[in-house]
Amino acid sequence: MLVLLDKFISEEDFELEEFDEKYIKNDVHKIIYGDIYNKFKNLNENKDRFIDESNNRFKKAFNKYRID
């Protein structure tokens, strides 16, 4: 999942295939894949904000723990 998330964030042309539960037989898998798809879709809609917030948090932690 982390590799997929990293690719999703770092690549400009990363595309999600539309989730269609008719291709998934197992009801539990439908729930899991549907939830993952919705999280990535939401992240895609807020990608710039997510990247900015992540960079800001990293910068704060880096400044707090760096050795001058």
Biopython code that builds the backbone (N, CA, C, O; Angstrom):
import numpy as np
from Bio.PDB.StructureBuilder import StructureBuilder

atoms = [
    (1, "MET", "N", (0.822, -1.188, 0.000)),
    (1, "MET", "CA", (0.000, 0.000, 0.000)),
    (1, "MET", "C", (0.865, 1.250, 0.000)),
    (1, "MET", "O", (0.552, 2.224, -0.684)),
    (2, "LEU", "N", (1.953, 1.227, 0.765)),
    (2, "LEU", "CA", (2.818, 2.411, 0.824)),
    (2, "LEU", "C", (3.458, 2.707, -0.529)),
    (2, "LEU", "O", (3.610, 3.871, -0.900)),
    (3, "VAL", "N", (3.833, 1.673, -1.262)),
    (3, "VAL", "CA", (4.422, 1.868, -2.583)),
    (3, "VAL", "C", (3.379, 2.495, -3.513)),
    (3, "VAL", "O", (3.682, 3.426, -4.259)),
    (4, "LEU", "N", (2.186, 1.990, -3.463)),
    (4, "LEU", "CA", (1.102, 2.528, -4.281)),
    (4, "LEU", "C", (0.813, 3.980, -3.912)),
    (4, "LEU", "O", (0.632, 4.821, -4.792)),
    (5, "LEU", "N", (0.771, 4.270, -2.642)),
    (5, "LEU", "CA", (0.537, 5.634, -2.178)),
    (5, "LEU", "C", (1.659, 6.563, -2.630)),
    (5, "LEU", "O", (1.400, 7.687, -3.061)),
    (6, "ASP", "N", (2.898, 6.101, -2.532)),
    (6, "ASP", "CA", (4.033, 6.907, -2.965)),
    (6, "ASP", "C", (3.949, 7.211, -4.462)),
    (6, "ASP", "O", (4.167, 8.350, -4.875)),
    (7, "LYS", "N", (3.638, 6.214, -5.263)),
    (7, "LYS", "CA", (3.496, 6.426, -6.701)),
    (7, "LYS", "C", (2.339, 7.382, -6.994)),
    (7, "LYS", "O", (2.446, 8.249, -7.862)),
    (8, "PHE", "N", (1.271, 7.222, -6.287)),
    (8, "PHE", "CA", (0.089, 8.067, -6.475)),
    (8, "PHE", "C", (0.417, 9.538, -6.212)),
    (8, "PHE", "O", (-0.041, 10.422, -6.936)),
    (9, "ILE", "N", (1.199, 9.787, -5.189)),
    (9, "ILE", "CA", (1.534, 11.160, -4.827)),
    (9, "ILE", "C", (2.607, 11.739, -5.739)),
    (9, "ILE", "O", (2.542, 12.911, -6.108)),
    (10, "SER", "N", (3.590, 10.928, -6.104)),
    (10, "SER", "CA", (4.747, 11.454, -6.830)),
    (10, "SER", "C", (4.555, 11.541, -8.344)),
    (10, "SER", "O", (5.260, 12.308, -9.001)),
    (11, "GLU", "N", (3.641, 10.794, -8.904)),
    (11, "GLU", "CA", (3.464, 10.797, -10.356)),
    (11, "GLU", "C", (2.268, 11.661, -10.747)),
    (11, "GLU", "O", (1.166, 11.511, -10.220)),
    (12, "GLU", "N", (2.519, 12.562, -11.680)),
    (12, "GLU", "CA", (1.471, 13.490, -12.127)),
    (12, "GLU", "C", (0.366, 12.784, -12.914)),
    (12, "GLU", "O", (-0.802, 13.159, -12.816)),
    (13, "ASP", "N", (0.731, 11.769, -13.688)),
    (13, "ASP", "CA", (-0.236, 11.126, -14.581)),
    (13, "ASP", "C", (-0.820, 9.829, -14.023)),
    (13, "ASP", "O", (-1.328, 8.998, -14.776)),
    (14, "PHE", "N", (-0.749, 9.658, -12.716)),
    (14, "PHE", "CA", (-1.310, 8.465, -12.077)),
    (14, "PHE", "C", (-2.829, 8.531, -12.180)),
    (14, "PHE", "O", (-3.436, 9.537, -11.812)),
    (15, "GLU", "N", (-3.443, 7.462, -12.681)),
    (15, "GLU", "CA", (-4.888, 7.443, -12.846)),
    (15, "GLU", "C", (-5.502, 6.277, -12.077)),
    (15, "GLU", "O", (-4.935, 5.187, -12.005)),
    (16, "LEU", "N", (-6.654, 6.531, -11.517)),
    (16, "LEU", "CA", (-7.415, 5.479, -10.857)),
    (16, "LEU", "C", (-8.449, 4.940, -11.830)),
    (16, "LEU", "O", (-9.149, 5.696, -12.504)),
    (17, "GLU", "N", (-8.528, 3.641, -11.888)),
    (17, "GLU", "CA", (-9.579, 3.043, -12.679)),
    (17, "GLU", "C", (-10.852, 3.099, -11.853)),
    (17, "GLU", "O", (-10.824, 2.829, -10.652)),
    (18, "GLU", "N", (-11.949, 3.440, -12.470)),
    (18, "GLU", "CA", (-13.220, 3.568, -11.757)),
    (18, "GLU", "C", (-13.566, 2.249, -11.056)),
    (18, "GLU", "O", (-13.462, 1.176, -11.651)),
    (19, "PHE", "N", (-13.973, 2.340, -9.798)),
    (19, "PHE", "CA", (-14.340, 1.156, -9.022)),
    (19, "PHE", "C", (-15.706, 0.657, -9.478)),
    (19, "PHE", "O", (-16.681, 1.407, -9.519)),
    (20, "ASP", "N", (-15.751, -0.618, -9.816)),
    (20, "ASP", "CA", (-17.011, -1.234, -10.239)),
    (20, "ASP", "C", (-17.148, -2.568, -9.517)),
    (20, "ASP", "O", (-16.436, -3.526, -9.819)),
    (21, "GLU", "N", (-18.060, -2.618, -8.572)),
    (21, "GLU", "CA", (-18.167, -3.810, -7.723)),
    (21, "GLU", "C", (-18.717, -5.031, -8.445)),
    (21, "GLU", "O", (-18.680, -6.132, -7.894)),
    (22, "LYS", "N", (-19.221, -4.871, -9.648)),
    (22, "LYS", "CA", (-19.734, -6.050, -10.362)),
    (22, "LYS", "C", (-18.620, -7.022, -10.756)),
    (22, "LYS", "O", (-18.890, -8.187, -11.047)),
    (23, "TYR", "N", (-17.367, -6.548, -10.767)),
    (23, "TYR", "CA", (-16.242, -7.416, -11.105)),
    (23, "TYR", "C", (-15.683, -8.146, -9.889)),
    (23, "TYR", "O", (-14.818, -9.010, -10.032)),
    (24, "ILE", "N", (-16.159, -7.814, -8.711)),
    (24, "ILE", "CA", (-15.656, -8.422, -7.482)),
    (24, "ILE", "C", (-16.745, -9.313, -6.906)),
    (24, "ILE", "O", (-17.849, -8.851, -6.617)),
    (25, "LYS", "N", (-16.437, -10.568, -6.745)),
    (25, "LYS", "CA", (-17.437, -11.543, -6.292)),
    (25, "LYS", "C", (-17.648, -11.515, -4.778)),
    (25, "LYS", "O", (-18.783, -11.584, -4.308)),
    (26, "ASN", "N", (-16.580, -11.416, -4.030)),
    (26, "ASN", "CA", (-16.635, -11.504, -2.577)),
    (26, "ASN", "C", (-17.123, -10.182, -1.972)),
    (26, "ASN", "O", (-16.556, -9.125, -2.253)),
    (27, "ASP", "N", (-18.163, -10.239, -1.148)),
    (27, "ASP", "CA", (-18.734, -9.024, -0.558)),
    (27, "ASP", "C", (-17.755, -8.276, 0.340)),
    (27, "ASP", "O", (-17.756, -7.046, 0.380)),
    (28, "VAL", "N", (-16.927, -9.015, 1.054)),
    (28, "VAL", "CA", (-15.928, -8.386, 1.926)),
    (28, "VAL", "C", (-14.908, -7.625, 1.081)),
    (28, "VAL", "O", (-14.512, -6.512, 1.429)),
    (29, "HIS", "N", (-14.487, -8.228, -0.028)),
    (29, "HIS", "CA", (-13.540, -7.564, -0.928)),
    (29, "HIS", "C", (-14.155, -6.305, -1.524)),
    (29, "HIS", "O", (-13.464, -5.304, -1.710)),
    (30, "LYS", "N", (-15.429, -6.350, -1.820)),
    (30, "LYS", "CA", (-16.115, -5.161, -2.351)),
    (30, "LYS", "C", (-16.006, -3.999, -1.364)),
    (30, "LYS", "O", (-15.742, -2.862, -1.753)),
    (31, "ILE", "N", (-16.211, -4.299, -0.102)),
    (31, "ILE", "CA", (-16.142, -3.260, 0.937)),
    (31, "ILE", "C", (-14.723, -2.719, 1.041)),
    (31, "ILE", "O", (-14.515, -1.506, 1.070)),
    (32, "ILE", "N", (-13.754, -3.617, 1.098)),
    (32, "ILE", "CA", (-12.350, -3.209, 1.256)),
    (32, "ILE", "C", (-11.888, -2.397, 0.054)),
    (32, "ILE", "O", (-11.367, -1.293, 0.218)),
    (33, "TYR", "N", (-12.072, -2.927, -1.149)),
    (33, "TYR", "CA", (-11.615, -2.228, -2.346)),
    (33, "TYR", "C", (-12.375, -0.923, -2.557)),
    (33, "TYR", "O", (-11.801, 0.069, -3.006)),
    (34, "GLY", "N", (-13.660, -0.924, -2.234)),
    (34, "GLY", "CA", (-14.445, 0.306, -2.351)),
    (34, "GLY", "C", (-13.934, 1.384, -1.414)),
    (34, "GLY", "O", (-13.844, 2.551, -1.795)),
    (35, "ASP", "N", (-13.600, 1.001, -0.200)),
    (35, "ASP", "CA", (-13.077, 1.956, 0.777)),
    (35, "ASP", "C", (-11.712, 2.494, 0.344)),
    (35, "ASP", "O", (-11.458, 3.695, 0.434)),
    (36, "ILE", "N", (-10.841, 1.610, -0.121)),
    (36, "ILE", "CA", (-9.520, 2.038, -0.592)),
    (36, "ILE", "C", (-9.673, 2.977, -1.791)),
    (36, "ILE", "O", (-9.010, 4.011, -1.860)),
    (37, "TYR", "N", (-10.537, 2.620, -2.720)),
    (37, "TYR", "CA", (-10.767, 3.472, -3.892)),
    (37, "TYR", "C", (-11.243, 4.860, -3.469)),
    (37, "TYR", "O", (-10.751, 5.868, -3.976)),
    (38, "ASN", "N", (-12.190, 4.910, -2.551)),
    (38, "ASN", "CA", (-12.712, 6.205, -2.101)),
    (38, "ASN", "C", (-11.652, 7.042, -1.393)),
    (38, "ASN", "O", (-11.629, 8.264, -1.534)),
    (39, "LYS", "N", (-10.784, 6.397, -0.640)),
    (39, "LYS", "CA", (-9.699, 7.132, 0.028)),
    (39, "LYS", "C", (-8.728, 7.715, -0.997)),
    (39, "LYS", "O", (-8.317, 8.869, -0.870)),
    (40, "PHE", "N", (-8.360, 6.934, -2.006)),
    (40, "PHE", "CA", (-7.474, 7.448, -3.051)),
    (40, "PHE", "C", (-8.162, 8.543, -3.872)),
    (40, "PHE", "O", (-7.528, 9.524, -4.261)),
    (41, "LYS", "N", (-9.435, 8.373, -4.125)),
    (41, "LYS", "CA", (-10.186, 9.395, -4.874)),
    (41, "LYS", "C", (-10.217, 10.704, -4.082)),
    (41, "LYS", "O", (-10.017, 11.778, -4.648)),
    (42, "ASN", "N", (-10.464, 10.614, -2.791)),
    (42, "ASN", "CA", (-10.470, 11.799, -1.928)),
    (42, "ASN", "C", (-9.079, 12.434, -1.875)),
    (42, "ASN", "O", (-8.947, 13.657, -1.923)),
    (43, "LEU", "N", (-8.056, 11.606, -1.776)),
    (43, "LEU", "CA", (-6.687, 12.113, -1.765)),
    (43, "LEU", "C", (-6.376, 12.819, -3.084)),
    (43, "LEU", "O", (-5.735, 13.869, -3.093)),
    (44, "ASN", "N", (-6.826, 12.248, -4.182)),
    (44, "ASN", "CA", (-6.586, 12.856, -5.485)),
    (44, "ASN", "C", (-7.225, 14.245, -5.574)),
    (44, "ASN", "O", (-6.647, 15.162, -6.156)),
    (45, "GLU", "N", (-8.400, 14.392, -5.003)),
    (45, "GLU", "CA", (-9.097, 15.682, -5.020)),
    (45, "GLU", "C", (-8.395, 16.708, -4.138)),
    (45, "GLU", "O", (-8.544, 17.911, -4.349)),
    (46, "ASN", "N", (-7.631, 16.243, -3.153)),
    (46, "ASN", "CA", (-6.942, 17.135, -2.212)),
    (46, "ASN", "C", (-5.428, 16.927, -2.236)),
    (46, "ASN", "O", (-4.748, 17.159, -1.236)),
    (47, "LYS", "N", (-4.913, 16.494, -3.366)),
    (47, "LYS", "CA", (-3.512, 16.102, -3.475)),
    (47, "LYS", "C", (-2.552, 17.247, -3.117)),
    (47, "LYS", "O", (-1.611, 17.049, -2.348)),
    (48, "ASP", "N", (-2.785, 18.417, -3.661)),
    (48, "ASP", "CA", (-1.886, 19.549, -3.397)),
    (48, "ASP", "C", (-1.873, 19.919, -1.916)),
    (48, "ASP", "O", (-0.816, 20.172, -1.338)),
    (49, "ARG", "N", (-3.043, 19.946, -1.317)),
    (49, "ARG", "CA", (-3.137, 20.264, 0.107)),
    (49, "ARG", "C", (-2.422, 19.203, 0.948)),
    (49, "ARG", "O", (-1.725, 19.535, 1.906)),
    (50, "PHE", "N", (-2.595, 17.931, 0.591)),
    (50, "PHE", "CA", (-1.940, 16.841, 1.303)),
    (50, "PHE", "C", (-0.421, 16.970, 1.226)),
    (50, "PHE", "O", (0.271, 16.828, 2.234)),
    (51, "ILE", "N", (0.091, 17.238, 0.030)),
    (51, "ILE", "CA", (1.536, 17.376, -0.152)),
    (51, "ILE", "C", (2.065, 18.559, 0.651)),
    (51, "ILE", "O", (3.100, 18.451, 1.309)),
    (52, "ASP", "N", (1.361, 19.683, 0.599)),
    (52, "ASP", "CA", (1.782, 20.868, 1.364)),
    (52, "ASP", "C", (1.801, 20.594, 2.863)),
    (52, "ASP", "O", (2.758, 20.953, 3.549)),
    (53, "GLU", "N", (0.748, 19.958, 3.372)),
    (53, "GLU", "CA", (0.683, 19.650, 4.803)),
    (53, "GLU", "C", (1.777, 18.656, 5.206)),
    (53, "GLU", "O", (2.384, 18.797, 6.268)),
    (54, "SER", "N", (2.025, 17.661, 4.367)),
    (54, "SER", "CA", (3.069, 16.672, 4.660)),
    (54, "SER", "C", (4.439, 17.334, 4.694)),
    (54, "SER", "O", (5.234, 17.088, 5.601)),
    (55, "ASN", "N", (4.708, 18.167, 3.710)),
    (55, "ASN", "CA", (6.000, 18.868, 3.674)),
    (55, "ASN", "C", (6.159, 19.786, 4.875)),
    (55, "ASN", "O", (7.250, 19.893, 5.436)),
    (56, "ASN", "N", (5.089, 20.441, 5.271)),
    (56, "ASN", "CA", (5.122, 21.345, 6.415)),
    (56, "ASN", "C", (5.413, 20.578, 7.709)),
    (56, "ASN", "O", (6.209, 21.028, 8.533)),
    (57, "ARG", "N", (4.777, 19.440, 7.883)),
    (57, "ARG", "CA", (5.013, 18.619, 9.081)),
    (57, "ARG", "C", (6.438, 18.089, 9.106)),
    (57, "ARG", "O", (7.077, 18.065, 10.158)),
    (58, "PHE", "N", (6.937, 17.663, 7.948)),
    (58, "PHE", "CA", (8.305, 17.167, 7.883)),
    (58, "PHE", "C", (9.285, 18.287, 8.219)),
    (58, "PHE", "O", (10.262, 18.079, 8.937)),
    (59, "LYS", "N", (9.010, 19.464, 7.693)),
    (59, "LYS", "CA", (9.897, 20.607, 7.942)),
    (59, "LYS", "C", (9.939, 20.943, 9.433)),
    (59, "LYS", "O", (11.010, 21.210, 9.978)),
    (60, "LYS", "N", (8.780, 20.931, 10.094)),
    (60, "LYS", "CA", (8.729, 21.214, 11.531)),
    (60, "LYS", "C", (9.519, 20.165, 12.316)),
    (60, "LYS", "O", (10.290, 20.507, 13.212)),
    (61, "ALA", "N", (9.329, 18.902, 11.981)),
    (61, "ALA", "CA", (10.051, 17.828, 12.679)),
    (61, "ALA", "C", (11.546, 17.921, 12.400)),
    (61, "ALA", "O", (12.360, 17.736, 13.305)),
    (62, "PHE", "N", (11.908, 18.202, 11.165)),
    (62, "PHE", "CA", (13.320, 18.328, 10.810)),
    (62, "PHE", "C", (13.969, 19.460, 11.603)),
    (62, "PHE", "O", (15.056, 19.291, 12.157)),
    (63, "ASN", "N", (13.308, 20.604, 11.657)),
    (63, "ASN", "CA", (13.853, 21.747, 12.392)),
    (63, "ASN", "C", (13.947, 21.469, 13.893)),
    (63, "ASN", "O", (14.864, 21.941, 14.563)),
    (64, "LYS", "N", (13.000, 20.708, 14.405)),
    (64, "LYS", "CA", (12.990, 20.407, 15.833)),
    (64, "LYS", "C", (14.151, 19.486, 16.226)),
    (64, "LYS", "O", (14.742, 19.654, 17.292)),
    (65, "TYR", "N", (14.471, 18.526, 15.379)),
    (65, "TYR", "CA", (15.450, 17.510, 15.748)),
    (65, "TYR", "C", (16.801, 17.640, 15.047)),
    (65, "TYR", "O", (17.672, 16.796, 15.257)),
    (66, "ARG", "N", (16.996, 18.637, 14.249)),
    (66, "ARG", "CA", (18.280, 18.776, 13.553)),
    (66, "ARG", "C", (19.388, 19.199, 14.521)),
    (66, "ARG", "O", (19.145, 19.845, 15.540)),
    (67, "ILE", "N", (20.554, 18.826, 14.176)),
    (67, "ILE", "CA", (21.740, 19.188, 14.960)),
    (67, "ILE", "C", (22.493, 20.236, 14.160)),
    (67, "ILE", "O", (22.903, 19.994, 13.025)),
    (68, "ASP", "N", (22.670, 21.401, 14.764)),
    (68, "ASP", "CA", (23.368, 22.490, 14.075)),
    (68, "ASP", "C", (24.852, 22.367, 14.198)),
    (68, "ASP", "O", (25.587, 23.205, 13.674)),
]
sb = StructureBuilder()
sb.init_structure("model")
sb.init_model(0)
sb.init_chain("A")
sb.init_seg("    ")
for serial, (resi, resn, name, xyz) in enumerate(atoms, 1):
    if name == "N":
        sb.init_residue(resn, " ", resi, " ")
    sb.init_atom(name, np.array(xyz, "f"), 0.0, 1.0, " ", f" {name:<3s}", serial, name[0])
structure = sb.get_structure()
